[in-house]
Amino acid sequence: MNLSPEKKIAGVLVPLFALRGENDLGIGDLGALREFIDWTAEIGFTLVQLLPINETGADNSPYNAISSMAIEPTTLCFAPGSPEDLKRNDFEASLSEINLTALRRSGVKYRQVKELKQRILEKAFANFSACADEKRQSEFERFCEEESSWLRDYALFRVLIEQNKGSAA
């Protein structure tokens, strides 16, 4: 984007969690963001700014991130095949364990949304671990190595949070 004082631009600042879509899982996600960006472009906006999307702590505040690198997993958009290793039966089994209509109603129910999306991520990763071909396994290993300056310590930190019932303190 070419910024100049002579050319004015218009944009909008939004919290990603508020961009609710028809198929969301109780919170705004990257799928709804794609739709929102398309809509803002149609009406002439040239900029969309988000509140921080880093992973949050127990208070769920976007301004109280527990990592400067990891994104908030609840912002991920899930559907069968997205991510690639999420099978329809696993996705539907996860949804059958909750009242999706109630989860989508009104404000974000963070605890339930986080638990649901964590289960979905774990199922997708289990499928990846069991079925991914050598090329994809190699790409994952390369990602882990390239991000090793923070990823290993962060993974340990997340394990400790889980062992301490969600407390980062």
Number of C-alpha atoms within 10 A of each C-alpha: 5 4 8 8 6 6 7 8 12 10 13 12 10 15 14 22 21 15 18 20 18 8 16 21 26 27 27 24 24 19 17 22 23 11 12 18 15 12 12 16 13 10 8 11 15 15 15 15 11 14 13 18 21 20 21 20 19 15 10 13 14 19 14 14 20 19 15 11 14 15 16 20 17 25 23 18 19 21 16 15 12 14 16 14 20 22 18 13 10 17 22 13 12 16 16 10 9 13 10 15 9 10 18 20 11 9 11 17 14 16 10 15 20 18 12 19 22 15 16 23 19 12 18 22 17 14 16 18 13 10 12 16 10 9 9 13 14 12 11 14 12 12 12 14 12 11 12 12 10 14 16 13 11 16 11 11 15 16 12 15 16 12 10 11 9 13 12 13 7
